[in-house]
Amino acid sequence: MAKRRLEKDAKKYSSECAYCGASVPGDAMRCPHCKKWYSTAKKLMAVAVVLVVVSSGMGYLAYTYYNGGHAPFLGNLFNPGGGGDVTPSATKQYMVITTSLGQIKIFMDTARAPVTAGHMISLVNAGTLNAGAFYRAEPGFVIQGGLQTGAAANVAWENTGLKNTKYTISMARSDKPDGSDGLAGGTGSSEFFINLADNTDGSITNLDGYTYSYVVFGAVTSGTGVIDQIAAMQTTDQGGIKILNSPISFQSVRIVTE
């Protein structure tokens, strides 16, 4: 009896599929034969979509409210080249030394060596270094140049953290007669040297191991061939220092910005 009642109830609440004509139980959301969704199910799905959209919109409004009423800016997260308030990269300054052998271009690290690089840039802009020259060459160590007359003021020592690696440029300075540096950190003026090797910790020519290390303020970006030519020129030993027999004069020294 119970079985018949169930079958009767099922038939009572069943309906005909509008797509294939098959009998569909009253509680079904889709036809078991053709798998088509009924209009009731479609309506429910549409309502669900609307609810998702509305909730997303409410979330967005809440976000903008709690962020001062402004929508989040996403442009440059996915398109760095597109509009928006983009901070331009800082321009770089280079010291260009022109000699009879060619040009040497040196990046001036004003970010990490602001005092020393700024000092040298000031000398160049004032025309002071135009009378300078490369006068010392120590193969495998350094070439040294600048203005030897002492016409420029001294520059304070600064701890840049930069190392005396190959083709970096550093400020020349005085040492005590006993070889210690003492307070020699503030004796740099208008002379500099370019490293021909890594004169760093672990080398026998370590220039970073002093209390006041030799201050690196830039690095050569082009003209290393010119530097190597100068390093190979003939020299005469003068008190343990190899002085070029024919110094290489600076034809011009200028600062360029890129």
Rosetta blueprint (number, residue, H / E / L):
1 M L
2 A H
3 K H
4 R H
5 R H
6 L H
7 E H
8 K H
9 D H
10 A H
11 K H
12 K H
13 Y L
14 S L
15 S E
16 E E
17 C L
18 A L
19 Y L
20 C L
21 G L
22 A L
23 S E
24 V E
25 P L
26 G L
27 D L
28 A L
29 M L
30 R E
31 C L
32 P L
33 H L
34 C L
35 K L
36 K L
37 W E
38 Y L
39 S H
40 T H
41 A H
42 K H
43 K H
44 L H
45 M H
46 A H
47 V H
48 A H
49 V H
50 V H
51 L H
52 V H
53 V H
54 V H
55 S H
56 S H
57 G H
58 M H
59 G H
60 Y H
61 L H
62 A H
63 Y H
64 T H
65 Y H
66 Y H
67 N L
68 G L
69 G L
70 H L
71 A L
72 P L
73 F L
74 L L
75 G H
76 N H
77 L H
78 F H
79 N L
80 P L
81 G L
82 G L
83 G L
84 G L
85 D L
86 V L
87 T L
88 P L
89 S L
90 A L
91 T L
92 K L
93 Q E
94 Y E
95 M E
96 V E
97 I E
98 T E
99 T E
100 S L
101 L L
102 G E
103 Q E
104 I E
105 K E
106 I E
107 F E
108 M E
109 D L
110 T L
111 A L
112 R L
113 A L
114 P H
115 V H
116 T H
117 A H
118 G H
119 H H
120 M H
121 I H
122 S H
123 L H
124 V H
125 N H
126 A L
127 G L
128 T H
129 L H
130 N H
131 A H
132 G L
133 A E
134 F E
135 Y E
136 R E
137 A E
138 E E
139 P L
140 G L
141 F L
142 V E
143 I E
144 Q E
145 G E
146 G E
147 L L
148 Q L
149 T L
150 G L
151 A L
152 A L
153 A L
154 N L
155 V E
156 A L
157 W L
158 E L
159 N L
160 T L
161 G L
162 L L
163 K L
164 N L
165 T L
166 K L
167 Y L
168 T E
169 I E
170 S E
171 M E
172 A L
173 R L
174 S L
175 D L
176 K L
177 P L
178 D L
179 G L
180 S L
181 D L
182 G L
183 L L
184 A H
185 G H
186 G H
187 T L
188 G E
189 S L
190 S L
191 E E
192 F E
193 F E
194 I E
195 N E
196 L L
197 A L
198 D L
199 N L
200 T L
201 D L
202 G L
203 S L
204 I L
205 T L
206 N L
207 L L
208 D L
209 G L
210 Y L
211 T L
212 Y L
213 S L
214 Y L
215 V L
216 V E
217 F E
218 G E
219 A E
220 V E
221 T E
222 S E
223 G L
224 T H
225 G H
226 V H
227 I H
228 D H
229 Q H
230 I H
231 A H
232 A L
233 M L
234 Q L
235 T E
236 T E
237 D E
238 Q E
239 G L
240 G L
241 I E
242 K E
243 I E
244 L E
245 N E
246 S E
247 P E
248 I E
249 S E
250 F L
251 Q L
252 S E
253 V E
254 R E
255 I E
256 V E
257 T E
258 E L
